[in-house]
Amino acid sequence: MRMIYCSVICSASLLAIPLTASAADYSVDSSTILRIENRDIVGAKKETLLPVTQFLGFDANNLANGNLSLHFSGWFRYDLSDKSYNDDDLNGSFTYGYLQYKFKQANADIRAGRFFVHEGIVNEHVDGLNVRTELPMGFGFSAFGGAPVHTTHLYGESSDGKGDTIYGGRVNYRYKGMLELGASGLYEGKAPKLKNYTNGDHRLVGGDVWFSPHKSVEVLGHSSYNPETKRAAEHSYLVNIKPVQQLVLSGEFNEHREGSYLYAWSMFSGAALNPAEKSRSIGGSVSYEITKNFELSADYKHYTREIGNADRYGTDARFKFMDNSVRGGLGYHYLRAGKNFAIGTNPSASYHELRGYVMHDTKTYFAAIDALGYFFKEKIYDEKSAWETTASLGYHFTPALALSGDISYGRNPQFTEETKGLIRLTYNFTFDGKGGKK
């Protein structure tokens, strides 16, 4: 029923295009990727992977009276050799596809079809209807309803654990461009009973805040509560301070109770994590632009879990030259993990991380080199490190059409060695209803 609903919506959307073809603006975004990979896994046979993936996006604006628009995105993949994912040679996804109508009053709009909702504490993928409008005296309102977008069935189940219906919304108050307060919630109904997992309906309520009393200070964040588990689900807050033009100071606090935050607890069944566990991170960063072409930053974050603690800290340097056509960076970070922080049989999760990259863009070609390495405190599967180097090269045939390729080689504890290649053809084009370029 959900697939039929979306097909009807999208078919109706497409029928709307010819009504005012002369006034509409169209844009097409297409990427065709051929990935080439020789995979050598310890204890398994060598594999050659050749998946071809097509990404396609389409937008049509200024339909009907100029307030209607259509938006679509999706992809499909076909394996030319060994299976690259699960047991399917052919796979794909209809990411989103919806009609949107923008009203001339109150900054209001309505969407119908498949879309993403990002409102306050709500982050959902929905088949249904979404409305949004501003109200007098600084208030605002948004609401959505329909069915959650379903994904691959859980192992041994005939469902992904999501319910049949979902709806929710947000009310907000904004004051003089310096303060916004919001309250939001979502309710998922009729989650299926699973044979091999513990799960439940996805239900959250919460609030969010954005506060900027001065252009150099910004505070934003949100908190959510799960009425099913009767526990807080998430707290996430960020502070940005810019005392001078070249200096940015940031601080953040995050706390999750995974079993309350996630829509289903099936992922924890048989895993090392307890769904009732609380995890927390607190940290900060500083970034300073020494010159317009050179920037230094440093960061620190402390992680707290019931099974162990860890600290991650390090520094990055970024540079750009030749009117930003050459960009690059170097970075070092260290994760110092306490006993039991690692999930699994590894004695330690501590490691050093090194990264270096450089990119060059011109009107005709673009190129990049990226190297990333991890050096473990304790051996993992008798390996002391994991590393990968990637080189990329591309050419613009026209401003809208480009061909590029990547090749990478690396070694890690899971793969004795791994060689990957990728060929990418991208096409981005915008034109009006008469066929003219824009």
C-alpha positions in Angstrom: 0.0 0.0 0.0 2.8 2.4 0.8 4.6 1.8 -2.5 1.2 2.3 -4.4 0.6 5.5 -2.5 4.1 6.9 -3.4 3.6 5.8 -7.0 0.3 7.6 -7.3 1.8 10.8 -5.8 4.8 10.8 -8.1 2.7 10.0 -11.1 0.5 12.9 -10.3 3.5 15.1 -9.8 4.9 14.2 -13.2 1.6 15.0 -14.9 1.8 18.5 -13.6 5.0 19.3 -15.5 3.5 19.8 -19.0 0.8 22.2 -17.7 3.2 25.1 -17.8 6.3 23.8 -19.5 7.2 27.1 -20.9 7.4 28.7 -17.5 9.2 25.9 -15.6 12.9 25.6 -14.7 14.4 22.1 -14.7 17.6 20.7 -13.3 19.1 17.3 -13.7 21.8 15.8 -11.5 23.2 12.5 -12.6 26.2 10.4 -11.5 27.2 7.0 -12.9 29.8 5.1 -10.8 31.7 1.9 -11.7 33.5 0.6 -8.6 36.4 -1.8 -9.1 37.6 -3.7 -6.0 39.8 -6.7 -5.3 38.9 -7.9 -1.8 41.1 -10.3 0.1 39.6 -11.1 3.5 41.4 -13.1 6.1 39.9 -16.6 6.1 37.8 -16.1 3.0 38.2 -16.4 -0.8 39.3 -13.5 -2.9 36.6 -11.5 -4.6 36.4 -9.1 -7.5 33.6 -6.5 -7.1 32.3 -4.5 -10.1 29.1 -2.8 -9.0 27.6 -0.1 -11.3 25.6 2.5 -9.4 23.4 5.2 -11.0 22.3 8.2 -8.9 19.7 10.5 -10.4 18.2 13.7 -9.1 15.5 15.9 -10.8 13.9 19.2 -9.9 11.2 21.2 -11.6 10.4 24.7 -10.3 7.9 27.4 -11.2 5.2 24.9 -12.2 1.5 25.9 -12.4 1.3 29.5 -11.1 5.0 29.5 -10.2 4.5 28.3 -6.6 4.5 24.5 -7.4 7.7 22.4 -7.7 8.6 18.8 -8.1 11.7 17.1 -6.5 13.0 13.6 -7.0 16.1 11.6 -6.1 17.0 7.9 -6.3 19.6 5.3 -7.2 20.0 1.7 -8.3 23.0 -0.7 -8.4 23.9 -3.7 -10.5 26.8 -6.1 -9.8 28.8 -7.2 -12.9 30.8 -9.7 -10.9 30.7 -10.9 -7.3 27.9 -9.6 -5.1 29.0 -6.4 -3.4 26.2 -6.3 -0.8 24.0 -9.0 0.6 22.8 -11.6 -1.9 21.2 -9.3 -4.5 22.8 -8.5 -7.9 20.4 -5.7 -8.3 19.3 -3.2 -5.7 18.0 0.4 -5.5 16.3 3.0 -3.5 13.7 5.7 -4.1 15.2 8.4 -1.8 12.7 11.1 -2.1 10.0 12.4 -4.5 7.5 15.0 -3.6 5.4 17.9 -4.8 5.8 21.2 -2.9 3.5 24.2 -3.0 4.6 27.5 -1.6 1.9 29.9 -0.6 2.4 33.7 -1.0 1.3 34.4 2.6 2.9 33.5 6.0 5.9 31.8 4.3 3.7 28.7 4.2 4.3 25.5 2.2 2.9 22.0 1.8 4.7 18.8 0.6 3.2 15.5 -0.5 5.1 12.3 -1.4 8.3 10.9 0.1 10.5 13.4 1.9 12.7 14.0 5.0 11.5 15.9 8.0 14.1 17.9 10.1 12.2 19.9 12.7 13.5 20.3 16.2 14.1 16.8 17.6 12.4 15.2 14.6 14.6 13.6 11.9 12.4 11.2 9.9 12.0 9.7 6.4 8.3 9.8 5.6 5.7 8.8 3.0 2.9 11.3 3.5 2.1 15.0 3.9 4.0 17.9 5.6 2.7 21.4 6.2 4.6 24.5 7.6 3.5 28.1 8.2 4.4 31.2 10.2 1.9 32.5 12.7 1.4 36.1 14.1 3.5 37.5 17.0 6.6 35.4 16.1 5.1 31.9 16.4 5.3 29.1 13.8 3.9 25.7 13.2 4.7 22.6 11.3 3.1 19.1 11.1 3.6 15.8 9.2 1.8 12.5 8.9 2.0 9.3 7.0 4.0 6.1 7.1 7.7 5.7 7.9 9.9 4.7 4.9 10.7 1.0 5.3 14.1 -0.5 4.7 15.7 -4.0 4.5 14.1 -6.7 6.7 16.0 -7.6 9.8 17.8 -10.9 9.8 15.3 -13.7 10.3 12.3 -11.4 10.2 9.7 -10.3 7.7 9.9 -6.7 8.8 12.4 -3.9 9.4 10.8 -3.3 12.8 9.2 0.0 11.9 5.5 0.8 12.5 2.7 1.4 10.0 2.1 5.1 10.8 4.0 8.1 12.0 3.1 11.7 12.6 4.3 14.7 14.6 5.2 18.3 14.4 6.7 21.4 16.0 5.6 24.7 17.4 8.1 27.5 17.8 8.6 31.1 18.9 11.1 33.5 17.4 12.1 36.9 18.9 13.9 39.6 16.9 16.4 37.3 15.1 18.2 36.5 18.4 16.1 33.8 20.0 14.1 30.8 18.8 12.4 28.2 21.1 10.7 25.1 19.8 8.7 22.1 21.1 8.3 19.1 19.0 7.3 15.4 19.0 6.7 12.3 17.0 4.5 9.3 17.4 5.0 6.0 15.5 2.2 3.4 15.7 1.7 -0.3 15.2 5.3 -1.5 15.2 5.3 -5.2 14.4 6.1 -8.0 16.8 9.5 -9.5 16.1 10.5 -13.1 16.7 14.1 -12.7 17.4 14.4 -9.1 18.7 13.1 -6.7 21.3 11.6 -3.6 19.8 9.0 -0.9 20.3 7.2 2.1 18.8 9.4 5.2 18.1 8.0 8.0 20.2 9.8 11.2 21.3 8.9 14.6 22.7 11.3 17.5 23.4 12.4 21.0 22.9 15.1 23.0 21.1 16.7 26.4 21.4 18.8 28.8 19.3 20.1 31.9 21.0 22.4 34.6 19.6 22.5 37.8 21.7 25.4 39.0 19.7 26.9 38.1 16.3 30.0 36.7 18.1 28.0 34.3 20.3 25.7 31.4 19.4 24.1 28.7 21.5 22.0 25.9 20.0 20.8 22.5 21.1 17.9 20.2 21.9 16.7 17.7 24.4 14.3 14.8 23.9 12.3 12.4 26.1 10.9 8.9 25.4 7.4 8.5 26.9 7.6 4.7 26.3 10.8 4.1 28.3 10.0 7.1 30.6 13.7 8.3 30.3 15.5 11.1 28.6 16.6 10.1 25.1 19.1 12.7 24.1 20.7 16.0 25.1 22.8 17.8 22.5 24.2 21.4 22.8 26.8 23.5 21.0 28.3 26.9 21.9 30.2 29.0 19.3 32.1 32.1 20.3 34.0 34.4 18.0 35.8 37.0 20.1 37.8 38.3 17.1 37.5 37.8 13.4 40.1 35.1 13.0 39.3 33.1 16.2 36.5 30.6 16.8 36.0 28.8 20.1 33.5 26.0 20.3 32.2 23.7 23.1 29.7 20.8 22.9 27.9 18.4 25.2 26.1 15.3 24.0 24.3 12.5 25.9 22.3 9.6 24.7 20.4 6.7 26.1 20.5 4.4 23.1 17.4 2.3 24.0 15.3 5.4 24.4 16.7 7.4 21.5 16.5 4.8 18.7 13.1 3.9 17.3 13.7 0.1 17.9 16.1 -1.7 20.2 16.6 -4.6 17.8 20.1 -3.5 17.0 21.2 -4.2 20.6 20.0 -7.8 20.7 23.0 -10.1 20.9 25.4 -7.1 20.8 27.8 -6.0 23.5 25.8 -2.8 24.1 23.0 -2.6 26.7 20.0 -0.7 25.4 19.7 0.9 28.8 23.2 2.3 28.6 23.9 6.0 28.7 26.8 7.4 26.7 28.2 11.0 27.0 30.7 13.2 25.2 32.0 16.6 26.2 34.6 18.6 24.3 35.8 21.7 22.7 37.8 23.1 19.8 39.7 26.2 18.8 40.3 27.4 15.3 42.5 30.4 14.3 43.1 31.8 10.8 46.7 32.9 10.9 46.5 34.2 7.3 43.7 34.1 4.7 45.5 31.0 3.3 46.5 29.2 6.5 44.4 28.0 9.4 45.2 26.0 12.5 42.8 24.1 14.8 42.9 21.9 17.8 40.1 19.8 19.5 39.5 17.6 22.5 36.6 15.3 23.4 36.0 13.0 26.4 33.7 10.0 25.9 32.0 8.3 28.8 30.2 5.0 28.6 29.2 2.5 31.2 31.6 0.0 29.8 34.6 2.4 29.7 36.0 5.9 28.9 38.1 7.5 26.3 39.7 10.8 25.2 40.4 12.0 21.7 42.5 15.0 21.0 44.6 16.4 18.2 45.3 19.2 15.7 44.7 20.1 12.1 46.4 22.5 9.6 44.6 23.6 6.5 45.9 25.7 3.6 44.8 27.1 0.3 46.7 28.9 -2.6 46.2 30.1 -6.1 42.8 31.7 -5.5 41.6 28.6 -3.6 42.3 26.3 -6.6 44.9 24.4 -4.4 43.7 23.2 -1.0 45.2 20.8 1.5 45.6 19.8 5.0 47.5 17.7 7.6 46.1 16.3 10.8 47.0 14.2 13.8 44.7 12.8 16.5 45.1 10.3 19.3 42.3 8.2 20.9 43.3 7.1 24.4 40.8 4.5 25.4 40.4 2.9 28.8 40.0 -0.8 29.5 36.8 -2.3 28.1 36.0 0.8 25.9 36.5 -1.3 22.8 33.5 -3.5 21.8 34.7 -7.0 21.0 37.7 -9.0 21.9 40.3 -6.3 21.3 42.4 -5.5 24.4 42.5 -1.8 23.6 40.9 0.7 21.3 43.7 3.3 21.6 45.3 4.4 18.3 47.1 7.3 16.6 45.5 8.8 13.5 47.4 10.6 10.7 46.0 12.2 7.6 47.3 14.3 4.8 45.5 15.5 1.6 45.9 18.0 -1.3 43.4 19.0 -4.0 43.8 21.0 -7.2 40.9 22.4 -9.3 40.9 24.1 -12.7 38.3 24.8 -15.3 39.4 21.7 -17.2 40.8 19.1 -14.7 40.8 18.4 -11.0 43.0 16.1 -9.0 43.5 15.0 -5.4 45.7 12.7 -3.2 44.6 11.6 0.3 46.5 9.4 2.8 45.0 8.1 6.0 46.7 5.9 8.6 45.7 4.3 12.0 48.4 3.0 14.3 47.1 0.8 17.1 48.4 0.6 20.7 47.7 -3.1 20.7 47.7 -5.4 17.7 44.4 -6.3 16.1 44.4 -9.7 14.4 48.2 -9.5 14.6 48.3 -6.2 12.7 49.7 -2.9 14.2 48.2 -0.5 11.7 45.6 0.2 9.0 46.2 2.6 6.2 44.9 3.6 2.8 46.1 6.0 0.1 43.7 7.4 -2.6 44.5 9.3 -5.8 41.8 11.0 -7.9 41.8 12.6 -11.3 39.0 14.1 -13.3 38.3 16.2 -16.5 35.5 18.6 -17.3 34.4 18.1 -20.9 31.9 20.9 -20.4 30.9 22.8 -17.3 28.0 20.3 -16.9 29.8 17.1 -17.8 32.8 15.5 -16.1 34.6 12.2 -16.0 36.7 11.2 -13.0 38.4 8.2 -11.5 39.8 7.2 -8.1 42.3 4.4 -7.3 43.3 3.4 -3.7 45.4 0.8 -2.0 45.6 -0.1 1.6 46.1 -2.8 4.3 44.1 -3.4 7.5 43.4 -6.1 10.1 40.3 -7.3 8.2 41.7 -7.2 4.7 45.2 -8.5 4.1 45.3 -5.9 1.3 42.6 -4.0 -0.5 42.8 -2.4 -4.0 39.9 -0.3 -5.1 39.1 1.7 -8.2 36.2 3.9 -9.2 35.1 5.5 -12.5 32.5 8.3 -12.2 30.6 10.2 -14.9 28.7 13.2 -13.6 26.1 15.4 -15.4 24.6 18.5 -13.9 22.3 20.6 -16.1 19.8 23.4 -15.5 17.5 24.7 -18.3 14.2 26.5 -18.7 11.0 25.3 -20.2 12.1 26.3 -23.7 15.2 24.2 -23.5 17.6 27.1 -22.9 20.5 26.8 -20.5 20.5 28.7 -17.3 
